[in-house]
Amino acid sequence: EAFLPLSTLAEILPVSLARARACADRLASMASFGDGVVDMSDFLLHEAQAQLQLALLGIPEASMDATNADIRRTFMGHPEAQPGRLSEAMRDLLTQARADTSTRLPSDLDGCPVRGPLSRAIQTGGFAPSTDYGNMLLILFAGHDTTGHTMTWLLFELARHPELQQDVHKEVDAFFEALGGRDPKYQDLSRFDLLDRCVTETLRLWPAVANGTFRQLQFQDEVVGANDSTVTLPKGTLVNIANWSRHRNPQLWGGDAEEFNPRRDFSSGELARVGCPMAARNPQSDRFSPFAHNPRSCLGKNFAQMEMRLILSYLLHNFSFSLAPPYDTVKDVMLPVARSPDGGGPAFYGVNRGGTMGPLDLERRHPDGRPLVALKLRVSRRHMGGAVVA
């Protein structure tokens, strides 16, 4: 119920919208220093965590600001992560979620607006405290990490394809012009086409959950093995449905499977849409499952789709993005690469950490040698003036 598109998400969209505007203001401030280079990976992971806490949990902004960095650093194994800070943040957020009497779900039917639906679900779920803790922990991680990485990869590809970025700018500009100065509503997000395709193509080429998910067979099954042999899988076998290999398989996607091409021939069931009839269905096919397959698809996929449209539309309406050093070295090469084309430059690939995949930090590694995630882009204002547009 906390993720129903029209009953819930459309009602909390104003909170998500306000944060998207604040996100654009925050980026304008960050880009105003020095040469306008911003780590967009860290920036967008912060914003995805902010959206989750403010819109879904109804947490006050001050609490979100106080916990955001500690939560993300611990999940990412960041060298600045402090022991115990995640537990403290979890305790604070759960206390607030249980105590807030203003949260509402659509089923409350008391005339009050929907607010903090996930906090209300915790209050009314009747689960044991340990279960609430586990669910909150999962939501705080999976609810921001996947979305933040997807937006980061999308901006990375638009920075690599400036002509495509210009086309997205035109679509986003037309979107805001059509609104005539009013705030967008949930159904207005159905106006996007190219942006939807860019989101879908990013989910294909750079799946945030590259490993896919494990499933347990309910019945015995047979698959084709080596040399076309038949392999029998007994009931109960654990099967990993891998996204990375399927999403980049030229037999399934054609000769350009390794290229970013949002105008490729997606089926209607694969395109990720928002705000239109059937948009709440899970985007999936035999070759494509960024949110896993039904019936156990991602619980928060509809919220993720909504927040991505709002954040990306405000950012792309106000800014253009280009690769900043050292990421400009991979602008025109086929990715991922184990090393640069000349053999002497940096490698670049996705870092699969904790089940989700973000872009490799080309400048730093963890003190223990582990790779970190980062993406430095040069951010340029598209409109003159002090305030962001729309």
C-alpha positions as a printed Julia matrix, in Angstrom:
390×3 Matrix{Float64}:
  0.0     0.0     0.0
  2.9     2.39    0.71
  3.91    2.22   -2.97
  0.54    2.4    -4.77
  0.99    4.87   -7.65
 -2.17    6.97   -7.49
 -3.37    6.36   -3.93
  0.02    6.93   -2.3
  2.82    8.13   -4.57
  0.76   10.81   -6.29
 -0.17   12.12   -2.83
  3.42   12.35   -1.56
  4.78   13.69   -4.85
  4.79   17.29   -3.52
  7.37   16.25   -0.9
  9.48   14.52   -3.54
  9.08   17.54   -5.82
 10.2    19.98   -3.13
 13.33   17.92   -2.57
 14.03   17.76   -6.32
 13.98   21.56   -6.4
 16.21   21.72   -3.33
 18.49   19.2    -5.05
 18.91   21.55   -8.03
 19.63   24.48   -5.69
 22.18   22.38   -3.81
 23.94   21.41   -7.05
 24.0    25.04   -8.22
 25.75   25.96   -4.99
 28.26   23.12   -5.23
 29.03   23.83   -8.9
 29.66   27.52   -8.19
 33.0    26.75   -6.55
 36.22   26.29   -8.49
 35.81   24.76  -11.93
 32.34   23.36  -11.36
 33.44   19.76  -10.85
 31.16   17.7    -8.61
 31.25   14.05   -7.56
 27.81   13.23   -8.94
 27.91    9.71   -7.51
 28.08   11.01   -3.95
 25.64   13.82   -4.79
 22.95   11.54   -6.22
 23.34    8.87   -3.53
 22.75   11.67   -1.0
 19.65   12.83   -2.86
 18.2     9.33   -3.18
 18.61    8.83    0.58
 17.02   12.25    1.17
 14.03   11.36   -1.0
 13.51    8.09    0.84
 13.6     9.66    4.3
 11.59   12.79    3.52
  8.9    11.42    1.2
  8.48    7.77    2.17
  9.26    7.94    5.89
  8.15   11.51    6.57
 11.33   12.18    8.55
 12.09   15.88    9.28
 14.78   17.43    7.09
 17.07   18.1    10.06
 17.08   14.41   10.97
 17.71   13.45    7.36
 20.67   15.81    7.16
 22.06   14.42   10.41
 21.91   10.75    9.33
 22.33   10.79    5.54
 26.11   10.65    5.23
 26.63    8.16    8.08
 24.09    5.73    6.6
 25.61    5.89    3.12
 29.23    5.65    4.25
 28.58    2.55    6.32
 26.67    0.79    3.55
 29.39    1.61    1.01
 32.32    0.61    3.23
 33.66    4.14    2.93
 37.0     4.81    4.66
 35.36    7.65    6.65
 32.58    5.42    8.0
 32.44    5.48   11.79
 31.61    2.3    13.75
 28.22    2.45   15.42
 26.9     5.44   13.46
 24.54    3.31   11.34
 23.05    1.72   14.46
 22.54    5.16   15.99
 20.84    6.41   12.83
 18.63    3.32   12.68
 17.56    3.79   16.29
 16.74    7.45   15.74
 14.79    6.86   12.52
 12.79    3.95   13.94
 11.93    5.96   17.06
 10.66    8.82   14.92
  8.78    6.51   12.56
  6.93    4.84   15.43
  6.18    8.06   17.32
  4.96   10.31   14.48
  1.16   10.46   14.79
  0.76   12.5    11.59
  1.74    9.73    9.2
 -1.04    8.24    7.11
 -1.77    5.52    4.56
 -4.69    5.64    2.1
 -6.48    2.93    4.09
 -6.65    5.12    7.21
 -9.73    6.83    5.73
 -9.78    9.62    8.33
 -9.67   12.54    5.93
 -6.01   13.29    6.6
 -3.57   13.4     3.67
 -1.19   10.55    2.99
  2.12   11.26    4.68
  5.19    9.17    5.52
  3.55    5.96    4.24
  6.44    3.67    5.21
  6.49    4.99    8.76
  2.76    4.4     8.98
  3.26    0.88    7.65
  5.74    0.24   10.47
  3.21    1.52   13.02
  0.38   -0.66   11.72
  2.29   -3.73   10.52
  2.26   -5.59   13.81
  5.73   -7.05   13.26
  8.31   -7.83   15.9
 10.86   -5.05   16.6
 13.6    -7.16   15.05
 11.57   -7.48   11.84
 10.92   -3.73   11.74
 14.65   -3.14   12.21
 15.54   -5.53    9.39
 12.95   -4.04    7.04
 14.12   -0.5     7.79
 17.75   -1.5     7.23
 16.9    -3.07    3.88
 14.83   -0.08    2.77
 17.51    2.44    3.74
 20.08    0.55    1.67
 18.18   -0.84   -1.32
 15.88    2.18   -1.42
 18.66    4.66   -2.13
 21.7     2.81   -3.45
 20.1     1.39   -6.59
 18.34    4.65   -7.49
 21.39    6.82   -6.85
 23.62    4.57   -8.97
 21.1     4.47  -11.83
 20.9     8.27  -12.01
 24.7     8.49  -11.83
 25.19    6.05  -14.71
 22.55    7.9   -16.74
 24.35   11.26  -16.37
 27.63    9.51  -17.13
 26.26    8.26  -20.45
 24.7    11.62  -21.32
 28.07   13.24  -20.63
 29.64   10.72  -23.02
 26.97   11.47  -25.65
 26.52   15.27  -25.72
 24.26   15.19  -28.77
 21.88   12.89  -26.93
 22.08   15.11  -23.85
 20.96   18.04  -26.0
 17.91   16.07  -27.13
 17.03   15.28  -23.51
 17.45   18.97  -22.65
 14.92   19.83  -25.35
 12.41   17.3   -24.05
 12.79   18.43  -20.45
 12.5    22.09  -21.46
  9.32   21.3   -23.4
  7.96   19.45  -20.36
  8.27   22.49  -18.11
  7.0    24.83  -20.82
  3.87   22.7   -21.21
  3.2    22.98  -17.47
  2.86   26.74  -17.88
  4.42   27.51  -14.51
  2.37   25.09  -12.39
  3.83   22.23  -10.39
  3.97   18.85  -12.12
  1.54   16.18  -10.97
  2.1    12.44  -11.02
  0.27   11.98  -14.34
  2.37   14.74  -15.95
  5.41   12.47  -15.74
  3.88   10.4   -18.56
  4.89   13.21  -20.97
  8.47   11.98  -21.07
  9.59    9.68  -23.84
 13.33   10.06  -24.43
 14.01   10.42  -20.71
 12.04    7.22  -20.1
 14.15    5.5   -22.74
 17.36    6.8   -21.17
 16.3     5.45  -17.78
 15.38    2.09  -19.33
 18.64    1.87  -21.3
 20.64    2.73  -18.19
 18.87   -0.04  -16.3
 19.87   -2.38  -19.14
 23.48   -1.38  -19.74
 24.45   -0.5   -16.14
 22.06   -2.53  -13.95
 22.36   -1.37  -10.36
 21.9    -4.99   -9.26
 24.28   -6.53  -11.79
 24.4    -9.93  -10.06
 20.64  -10.26  -10.25
 18.77  -12.22   -7.62
 18.62  -15.75   -6.27
 15.5   -17.83   -6.67
 14.63  -21.34   -5.47
 12.95  -23.67   -7.96
  9.48  -24.77   -6.89
  9.52  -27.6    -9.43
 12.1   -29.69  -11.23
 13.25  -28.04  -14.44
 15.57  -28.67  -17.38
 18.02  -26.29  -19.05
 20.37  -26.59  -22.0
 23.94  -27.08  -20.82
 27.36  -27.44  -22.44
 27.36  -29.02  -25.92
 23.55  -28.73  -26.02
 23.22  -31.33  -23.29
 20.1   -31.43  -21.14
 20.73  -30.62  -17.48
 18.1   -31.47  -14.89
 17.71  -29.04  -11.98
 15.98  -30.63   -8.98
 13.23  -28.91   -7.06
 14.74  -26.6    -4.44
 17.8   -25.7    -6.52
 19.04  -22.14   -5.92
 19.24  -20.32   -9.25
 20.89  -16.94   -9.81
 19.13  -14.82  -12.46
 22.09  -12.68  -13.57
 21.35   -9.28  -15.09
 24.79   -8.21  -16.35
 25.31  -11.03  -18.86
 21.69  -11.09  -20.1
 21.41   -7.32  -20.43
 24.58   -7.17  -22.58
 24.06  -10.33  -24.64
 24.26   -9.52  -28.39
 22.11  -12.56  -29.17
 19.31  -10.89  -27.21
 19.95   -7.21  -27.96
 21.8    -7.1   -31.28
 25.27   -6.04  -32.31
 25.13   -2.8   -30.31
 24.42   -4.55  -27.01
 27.51   -2.97  -25.41
 26.52    0.55  -26.51
 24.24    3.12  -24.88
 21.32    3.41  -27.3
 18.08    4.6   -25.66
 16.31    4.56  -29.04
 16.74    0.8   -29.4
 13.68   -1.38  -30.02
 12.41   -1.97  -26.5
  9.17   -3.88  -26.14
  6.27   -2.11  -24.47
  6.71   -4.39  -21.46
 10.36   -3.35  -21.06
 10.0     0.44  -21.18
 10.0     2.04  -17.74
  7.16    4.6   -17.61
  5.51    6.78  -14.96
  2.07    8.33  -14.65
  0.28    6.59  -17.51
 -1.98    3.51  -17.62
 -0.09    0.31  -16.83
  3.0     2.29  -15.77
  2.98    0.55  -12.39
  3.66   -2.83  -13.96
  7.15   -4.21  -13.57
  9.37   -3.5   -16.62
 10.53   -6.98  -17.54
 10.92   -9.58  -20.26
 12.86  -12.8   -20.76
 15.97  -10.71  -21.54
 15.41   -7.8   -19.14
 14.77   -7.71  -15.4
 16.34   -4.68  -13.68
 13.84   -4.87  -10.81
 13.78   -8.71  -10.8
 10.82  -10.67  -12.13
  7.26  -10.81  -10.83
  5.86  -11.8    -8.43
  8.91  -10.91   -6.31
  9.92   -7.76   -8.12
 11.35   -4.7    -6.36
  8.92   -3.33   -3.78
  9.96    0.29   -4.27
 10.3     0.4    -8.05
  7.38    2.8    -8.58
  8.75    5.31   -6.08
 12.21    4.99   -7.64
 10.76    5.73  -11.08
  8.91    8.79   -9.79
 11.85   10.3    -7.91
 14.23    9.7   -10.81
 11.95   11.63  -13.21
 11.65   14.53  -10.79
 15.34   14.75   -9.88
 16.63   14.26  -13.43
 14.14   16.67  -15.0
 15.12   19.47  -12.63
 18.83   18.78  -13.01
 18.75   18.51  -16.8
 16.51   21.57  -17.12
 19.06   23.64  -15.24
 22.45   22.08  -15.97
 24.55   20.41  -18.6
 27.11   17.75  -17.71
 30.49   16.79  -19.15
 33.18   14.36  -18.02
 35.79   15.9   -15.74
 39.36   14.58  -15.46
 40.26   11.79  -15.1
 36.9    10.46  -16.34
 37.28   12.26  -19.66
 39.79    9.54  -20.62
 36.93    7.05  -21.07
 34.63    9.26  -23.15
 35.15    7.48  -26.47
 36.09    3.95  -25.46
 33.97    0.83  -25.21
 33.21    0.09  -21.56
 33.94   -1.52  -19.23
 37.73   -1.66  -19.77
 40.37   -3.35  -17.68
 42.81   -0.62  -18.76
 42.91    2.39  -21.04
 43.41    1.92  -24.82
 47.07    3.05  -24.59
 47.72    0.63  -21.75
 48.91    3.3   -19.39
 45.76    5.06  -18.23
 43.2     4.1   -15.63
 40.86    1.17  -15.88
 37.16    1.9   -15.61
 34.33   -0.43  -14.71
 31.4    -0.82  -12.36
 32.21   -1.59   -8.71
 29.83   -4.25   -7.46
 29.73   -3.59   -3.71
 27.14   -5.08   -1.38
 24.98   -6.23   -4.27
 24.79   -2.89   -6.1
 27.05   -1.41   -8.77
 28.39    2.13   -9.03
 31.17    3.71  -11.14
 34.8     3.13  -10.18
 36.58    5.94   -8.34
 39.57    6.65  -10.6
 41.45    8.68   -7.98
 41.12    6.86   -4.66
 41.01    3.4    -3.2
 40.14    2.23    0.29
 43.19    1.95    2.59
 42.8    -1.83    2.43
 42.96   -1.74   -1.38
 39.29   -2.13   -2.16
 37.87    0.0    -4.99
 35.54    2.9    -4.15
 32.8     4.53   -6.21
 32.78    8.09   -7.57
 32.03   10.02  -10.75
 33.31   13.53  -11.3
 31.38   15.6   -13.82
 31.75   19.24  -14.77
 28.41   20.94  -14.09
 27.47   24.03  -16.14
 24.44   26.27  -15.71
 22.14   26.34  -18.72
 20.28   29.51  -17.68
 21.67   32.8   -16.5
 20.63   34.13  -13.11
 20.95   33.21   -9.46
 18.04   30.8    -8.96
 17.31   27.49  -10.64
 14.51   27.49  -13.22
 11.06   25.94  -12.56
